[in-house]
Amino acid sequence: MDGGPLARPIVEAFDSLSPQLQAAARYVLDRPNDVALLSMREQARHAGVPPATMTRLAQRLGLEGYDEVRALYAGAVRSGALGFAGKAGVQVEAQKLRGEKALVAELAESLSNQIARLAEPAALERLADAAGRLHRARRIYCLGLRACHAAAWHFHYMLSLLGDKTVMLDDAGGTGLDAIRGAGANDVLLAASVEPYASATIQGARYAAARGVPVVALTDSQVSPLAQLATVTVLAATESPSFFHTITPLLAVAEILAALVAGRSGQKALDALAHTEAQLTAFGVHLPRRPPRERS
């Protein structure tokens, strides 16, 4: 999501803030709807800081107090500049009291709203920028570990059907990052990581960026360690009513980017896909499709 009216000054000041102020700043960036709707004390509790820290953050940003921050975000909500993501972070006890059906409905609504944010103008701009860089790249190195492995792998798998443009930096035999030694300025590292960030992913992105390899980051915050190394950052929400965070929006981003890159390849992609389908058929990879039954 976009961090709201104060996103730019927060991102610019983030590295110079104390750990407590960083925790408050990240909350404001990642949950702009709550900034508009919840009291300062509630926000401080969710951010894990004393209420006075929220006031100090506002003053650090040049405002008199946190009421001004809330007013800015409330105005953004009223003007439609911020979308509503649905309820998130409900306590496990409350979920039990409401029952499983209510939880399922809330999960489905939350996911639907999070994925819908990808159609907002700022997200569309980032997705198009990222797709352009990925399409122009000589080779795309894909990196995602632990929960984020699925998104990186899915992107790699989809484009592998069209040729050998992608390289999955997998950890078979402990050689996960070895292949990136051949990457250069004409390539791109597609890296996926959300909090808690996998150390090896950040190390790989840092290595690539230091050698002039553009990094397309799929992450959860404008101030994540991965975003700070990236040429282009695409944000995906992870908050969930569930005990676990969600990676469904991250998977959606990977799928959208793969579709955009494939579409930019035009006839070349269609020819490659036809070749792939012929090979899969020859090896009997998929069960044959059954002919439709005739109606009596």
BABA-378162 format. One record per residue (C-alpha): residue number from 1; x, y, z; residue in three letters. Coordinates in steps of 0.02 Angstrom, whole numbers, plus 50000, padded with zeros to 5 digits. Layout:
N
<rec NUM <X Y Z> 'ALA'> ...
END
This chain:
296
<rec 1 <50000 50000 50000> 'MET'> <rec 2 <50051 50182 49988> 'ASP'> <rec 3 <50097 50262 50153> 'GLY'> <rec 4 <49980 50411 50138> 'GLY'> <rec 5 <50010 50599 50143> 'PRO'> <rec 6 <50170 50589 50247> 'LEU'> <rec 7 <50249 50441 50156> 'ALA'> <rec 8 <50386 50540 50070> 'ARG'> <rec 9 <50452 50636 50223> 'PRO'> <rec 10 <50443 50477 50329> 'ILE'> <rec 11 <50544 50377 50203> 'VAL'> <rec 12 <50671 50517 50186> 'GLU'> <rec 13 <50693 50532 50374> 'ALA'> <rec 14 <50680 50348 50418> 'PHE'> <rec 15 <50865 50304 50429> 'ASP'> <rec 16 <50899 50448 50548> 'SER'> <rec 17 <50760 50402 50671> 'LEU'> <rec 18 <50784 50310 50835> 'SER'> <rec 19 <50722 50129 50843> 'PRO'> <rec 20 <50563 50183 50934> 'GLN'> <rec 21 <50527 50320 50808> 'LEU'> <rec 22 <50560 50197 50667> 'GLN'> <rec 23 <50430 50079 50740> 'ALA'> <rec 24 <50304 50220 50746> 'ALA'> <rec 25 <50350 50279 50571> 'ALA'> <rec 26 <50331 50106 50498> 'ARG'> <rec 27 <50158 50092 50576> 'TYR'> <rec 28 <50105 50255 50495> 'VAL'> <rec 29 <50173 50198 50326> 'LEU'> <rec 30 <50099 50025 50329> 'ASP'> <rec 31 <49928 50060 50406> 'ARG'> <rec 32 <49871 50230 50342> 'PRO'> <rec 33 <49686 50189 50364> 'ASN'> <rec 34 <49713 50156 50549> 'ASP'> <rec 35 <49803 50323 50566> 'VAL'> <rec 36 <49643 50407 50509> 'ALA'> <rec 37 <49523 50300 50610> 'LEU'> <rec 38 <49605 50248 50774> 'LEU'> <rec 39 <49654 50354 50924> 'SER'> <rec 40 <49835 50397 50952> 'MET'> <rec 41 <49842 50281 51103> 'ARG'> <rec 42 <49772 50135 51004> 'GLU'> <rec 43 <49897 50166 50866> 'GLN'> <rec 44 <50041 50175 50989> 'ALA'> <rec 45 <49986 50009 51064> 'ARG'> <rec 46 <49981 49926 50893> 'HIS'> <rec 47 <50151 50000 50849> 'ALA'> <rec 48 <50224 49940 51014> 'GLY'> <rec 49 <50281 50112 51073> 'VAL'> <rec 50 <50227 50236 51207> 'PRO'> <rec 51 <50098 50366 51152> 'PRO'> <rec 52 <50228 50503 51175> 'ALA'> <rec 53 <50329 50424 51034> 'THR'> <rec 54 <50188 50459 50911> 'MET'> <rec 55 <50192 50642 50963> 'THR'> <rec 56 <50381 50649 50943> 'ARG'> <rec 57 <50365 50574 50769> 'LEU'> <rec 58 <50242 50709 50719> 'ALA'> <rec 59 <50358 50844 50784> 'GLN'> <rec 60 <50505 50765 50693> 'ARG'> <rec 61 <50403 50781 50534> 'LEU'> <rec 62 <50376 50967 50565> 'GLY'> <rec 63 <50201 50958 50641> 'LEU'> <rec 64 <50145 51020 50812> 'GLU'> <rec 65 <50069 50857 50868> 'GLY'> <rec 66 <49993 50691 50817> 'TYR'> <rec 67 <49819 50765 50796> 'ASP'> <rec 68 <49885 50850 50639> 'GLU'> <rec 69 <49946 50682 50572> 'VAL'> <rec 70 <49775 50604 50601> 'ARG'> <rec 71 <49689 50753 50520> 'ALA'> <rec 72 <49796 50736 50363> 'LEU'> <rec 73 <49755 50551 50348> 'TYR'> <rec 74 <49570 50577 50386> 'ALA'> <rec 75 <49565 50704 50245> 'GLY'> <rec 76 <49648 50579 50129> 'ALA'> <rec 77 <49516 50448 50173> 'VAL'> <rec 78 <49375 50571 50142> 'ARG'> <rec 79 <49448 50621 49973> 'SER'> <rec 80 <49470 50440 49921> 'GLY'> <rec 81 <49659 50450 49918> 'ALA'> <rec 82 <49672 50299 50035> 'LEU'> <rec 83 <49578 50138 50007> 'GLY'> <rec 84 <49503 50035 50148> 'PHE'> <rec 85 <49591 49869 50169> 'ALA'> <rec 86 <49461 49788 50281> 'GLY'> <rec 87 <49481 49734 50460> 'LYS'> <rec 88 <49647 49656 50508> 'ALA'> <rec 89 <49741 49603 50662> 'GLY'> <rec 90 <49591 49536 50760> 'VAL'> <rec 91 <49643 49445 50917> 'GLN'> <rec 92 <49639 49256 50915> 'VAL'> <rec 93 <49520 49254 51062> 'GLU'> <rec 94 <49397 49365 50971> 'ALA'> <rec 95 <49407 49254 50818> 'GLN'> <rec 96 <49363 49103 50923> 'LYS'> <rec 97 <49214 49192 51000> 'LEU'> <rec 98 <49146 49242 50830> 'ARG'> <rec 99 <49165 49069 50756> 'GLY'> <rec 100 <49256 48993 50607> 'GLU'> <rec 101 <49131 49050 50476> 'LYS'> <rec 102 <49152 49230 50530> 'ALA'> <rec 103 <49341 49212 50522> 'LEU'> <rec 104 <49334 49135 50347> 'VAL'> <rec 105 <49223 49278 50288> 'ALA'> <rec 106 <49342 49406 50363> 'GLU'> <rec 107 <49495 49322 50287> 'LEU'> <rec 108 <49413 49319 50115> 'ALA'> <rec 109 <49361 49501 50128> 'GLU'> <rec 110 <49533 49555 50187> 'SER'> <rec 111 <49620 49463 50044> 'LEU'> <rec 112 <49498 49534 49917> 'SER'> <rec 113 <49531 49711 49976> 'ASN'> <rec 114 <49719 49687 49980> 'GLN'> <rec 115 <49724 49621 49802> 'ILE'> <rec 116 <49607 49760 49746> 'ALA'> <rec 117 <49738 49886 49803> 'ARG'> <rec 118 <49849 49824 49663> 'LEU'> <rec 119 <49731 49912 49543> 'ALA'> <rec 120 <49757 50082 49625> 'GLU'> <rec 121 <49851 50211 49518> 'PRO'> <rec 122 <50014 50210 49618> 'ALA'> <rec 123 <50020 50019 49619> 'ALA'> <rec 124 <49983 50011 49434> 'LEU'> <rec 125 <50127 50130 49400> 'GLU'> <rec 126 <50247 50023 49500> 'ARG'> <rec 127 <50189 49862 49418> 'LEU'> <rec 128 <50208 49935 49244> 'ALA'> <rec 129 <50382 50003 49286> 'ASP'> <rec 130 <50437 49837 49358> 'ALA'> <rec 131 <50367 49740 49209> 'ALA'> <rec 132 <50461 49852 49088> 'GLY'> <rec 133 <50626 49826 49176> 'ARG'> <rec 134 <50599 49638 49186> 'LEU'> <rec 135 <50552 49628 49002> 'HIS'> <rec 136 <50707 49725 48947> 'ARG'> <rec 137 <50824 49622 49054> 'ALA'> <rec 138 <50941 49498 48972> 'ARG'> <rec 139 <50911 49378 49116> 'ARG'> <rec 140 <50802 49383 49272> 'ILE'> <rec 141 <50873 49307 49432> 'TYR'> <rec 142 <50731 49259 49550> 'CYS'> <rec 143 <50760 49256 49738> 'LEU'> <rec 144 <50635 49218 49875> 'GLY'> <rec 145 <50661 49117 50033> 'LEU'> <rec 146 <50548 49037 50163> 'ARG'> <rec 147 <50369 49104 50145> 'ALA'> <rec 148 <50420 49211 49996> 'CYS'> <rec 149 <50493 49066 49899> 'HIS'> <rec 150 <50322 49028 49826> 'ALA'> <rec 151 <50306 49199 49744> 'ALA'> <rec 152 <50481 49197 49668> 'ALA'> <rec 153 <50461 49018 49609> 'TRP'> <rec 154 <50290 49050 49533> 'HIS'> <rec 155 <50358 49197 49432> 'PHE'> <rec 156 <50506 49091 49375> 'HIS'> <rec 157 <50396 48941 49331> 'TYR'> <rec 158 <50274 49044 49227> 'MET'> <rec 159 <50412 49125 49125> 'LEU'> <rec 160 <50508 48961 49110> 'SER'> <rec 161 <50366 48902 48998> 'LEU'> <rec 162 <50421 49037 48875> 'LEU'> <rec 163 <50608 49004 48875> 'GLY'> <rec 164 <50763 49017 48985> 'ASP'> <rec 165 <50757 49202 49028> 'LYS'> <rec 166 <50739 49169 49215> 'THR'> <rec 167 <50859 49089 49338> 'VAL'> <rec 168 <50791 49028 49505> 'MET'> <rec 169 <50916 49057 49646> 'LEU'> <rec 170 <50865 48901 49740> 'ASP'> <rec 171 <50961 48823 49882> 'ASP'> <rec 172 <50989 48647 49813> 'ALA'> <rec 173 <51153 48583 49884> 'GLY'> <rec 174 <51182 48748 49973> 'GLY'> <rec 175 <51223 48837 49809> 'THR'> <rec 176 <51075 48955 49812> 'GLY'> <rec 177 <51159 49120 49770> 'LEU'> <rec 178 <51303 49053 49666> 'ASP'> <rec 179 <51222 49088 49498> 'ALA'> <rec 180 <51208 49274 49531> 'ILE'> <rec 181 <51395 49295 49510> 'ARG'> <rec 182 <51363 49304 49323> 'GLY'> <rec 183 <51235 49445 49335> 'ALA'> <rec 184 <51272 49618 49265> 'GLY'> <rec 185 <51192 49785 49230> 'ALA'> <rec 186 <51089 49712 49087> 'ASN'> <rec 187 <51007 49587 49204> 'ASP'> <rec 188 <50881 49608 49346> 'VAL'> <rec 189 <50865 49528 49517> 'LEU'> <rec 190 <50683 49497 49563> 'LEU'> <rec 191 <50688 49479 49753> 'ALA'> <rec 192 <50541 49444 49868> 'ALA'> <rec 193 <50547 49467 50056> 'SER'> <rec 194 <50426 49524 50191> 'VAL'> <rec 195 <50444 49546 50378> 'GLU'> <rec 196 <50529 49453 50460> 'PRO'> <rec 197 <50654 49475 50318> 'TYR'> <rec 198 <50763 49328 50266> 'ALA'> <rec 199 <50945 49375 50292> 'SER'> <rec 200 <51005 49283 50136> 'ALA'> <rec 201 <50881 49375 50026> 'THR'> <rec 202 <50942 49544 50088> 'ILE'> <rec 203 <51123 49489 50069> 'GLN'> <rec 204 <51089 49432 49890> 'GLY'> <rec 205 <51003 49596 49847> 'ALA'> <rec 206 <51144 49695 49927> 'ARG'> <rec 207 <51273 49597 49826> 'TYR'> <rec 208 <51177 49626 49664> 'ALA'> <rec 209 <51148 49812 49694> 'ALA'> <rec 210 <51331 49840 49736> 'ALA'> <rec 211 <51377 49768 49567> 'ARG'> <rec 212 <51257 49875 49469> 'GLY'> <rec 213 <51121 49744 49448> 'VAL'> <rec 214 <50948 49827 49458> 'PRO'> <rec 215 <50839 49754 49595> 'VAL'> <rec 216 <50651 49737 49578> 'VAL'> <rec 217 <50587 49714 49755> 'ALA'> <rec 218 <50425 49629 49802> 'LEU'> <rec 219 <50404 49678 49983> 'THR'> <rec 220 <50286 49743 50116> 'ASP'> <rec 221 <50349 49918 50158> 'SER'> <rec 222 <50434 50067 50077> 'GLN'> <rec 223 <50562 50061 50217> 'VAL'> <rec 224 <50597 49874 50215> 'SER'> <rec 225 <50781 49826 50197> 'PRO'> <rec 226 <50742 49760 50023> 'LEU'> <rec 227 <50655 49919 49966> 'ALA'> <rec 228 <50806 50022 50017> 'GLN'> <rec 229 <50913 49923 49893> 'LEU'> <rec 230 <50786 49921 49751> 'ALA'> <rec 231 <50774 50011 49586> 'THR'> <rec 232 <50587 49976 49583> 'VAL'> <rec 233 <50480 49923 49731> 'THR'> <rec 234 <50311 49839 49717> 'VAL'> <rec 235 <50217 49831 49882> 'LEU'> <rec 236 <50105 49689 49939> 'ALA'> <rec 237 <50007 49688 50101> 'ALA'> <rec 238 <50038 49551 50229> 'THR'> <rec 239 <49920 49595 50372> 'GLU'> <rec 240 <49786 49466 50406> 'SER'> <rec 241 <49649 49424 50531> 'PRO'> <rec 242 <49736 49256 50542> 'SER'> <rec 243 <49872 49214 50666> 'PHE'> <rec 244 <49990 49205 50515> 'PHE'> <rec 245 <50030 49344 50393> 'HIS'> <rec 246 <49969 49321 50214> 'THR'> <rec 247 <50075 49299 50058> 'ILE'> <rec 248 <49925 49291 49939> 'THR'> <rec 249 <49946 49472 49879> 'PRO'> <rec 250 <50131 49436 49850> 'LEU'> <rec 251 <50085 49286 49742> 'LEU'> <rec 252 <49962 49396 49648> 'ALA'> <rec 253 <50101 49523 49613> 'VAL'> <rec 254 <50215 49385 49547> 'ALA'> <rec 255 <50077 49319 49435> 'GLU'> <rec 256 <50034 49493 49369> 'ILE'> <rec 257 <50216 49532 49330> 'LEU'> <rec 258 <50240 49366 49240> 'ALA'> <rec 259 <50085 49398 49136> 'ALA'> <rec 260 <50142 49574 49091> 'LEU'> <rec 261 <50317 49517 49042> 'VAL'> <rec 262 <50245 49375 48937> 'ALA'> <rec 263 <50122 49493 48853> 'GLY'> <rec 264 <50261 49615 48806> 'ARG'> <rec 265 <50350 49472 48717> 'SER'> <rec 266 <50208 49457 48591> 'GLY'> <rec 267 <50223 49325 48456> 'GLN'> <rec 268 <50389 49264 48526> 'LYS'> <rec 269 <50300 49212 48686> 'ALA'> <rec 270 <50161 49125 48589> 'LEU'> <rec 271 <50286 49026 48485> 'ASP'> <rec 272 <50384 48976 48641> 'ALA'> <rec 273 <50226 48922 48730> 'LEU'> <rec 274 <50174 48814 48582> 'ALA'> <rec 275 <50346 48731 48586> 'HIS'> <rec 276 <50330 48701 48774> 'THR'> <rec 277 <50157 48626 48758> 'GLU'> <rec 278 <50219 48506 48623> 'ALA'> <rec 279 <50360 48448 48738> 'GLN'> <rec 280 <50243 48426 48887> 'LEU'> <rec 281 <50124 48325 48780> 'THR'> <rec 282 <50266 48215 48716> 'ALA'> <rec 283 <50316 48172 48894> 'PHE'> <rec 284 <50137 48147 48953> 'GLY'> <rec 285 <50159 48275 49091> 'VAL'> <rec 286 <49974 48311 49108> 'HIS'> <rec 287 <49826 48195 49103> 'LEU'> <rec 288 <49733 48208 48937> 'PRO'> <rec 289 <49578 48313 48941> 'ARG'> <rec 290 <49416 48218 48938> 'ARG'> <rec 291 <49296 48260 48797> 'PRO'> <rec 292 <49136 48344 48859> 'PRO'> <rec 293 <48994 48225 48892> 'ARG'> <rec 294 <48850 48231 48772> 'GLU'> <rec 295 <48686 48280 48849> 'ARG'> <rec 296 <48550 48149 48833> 'SER'> 
END
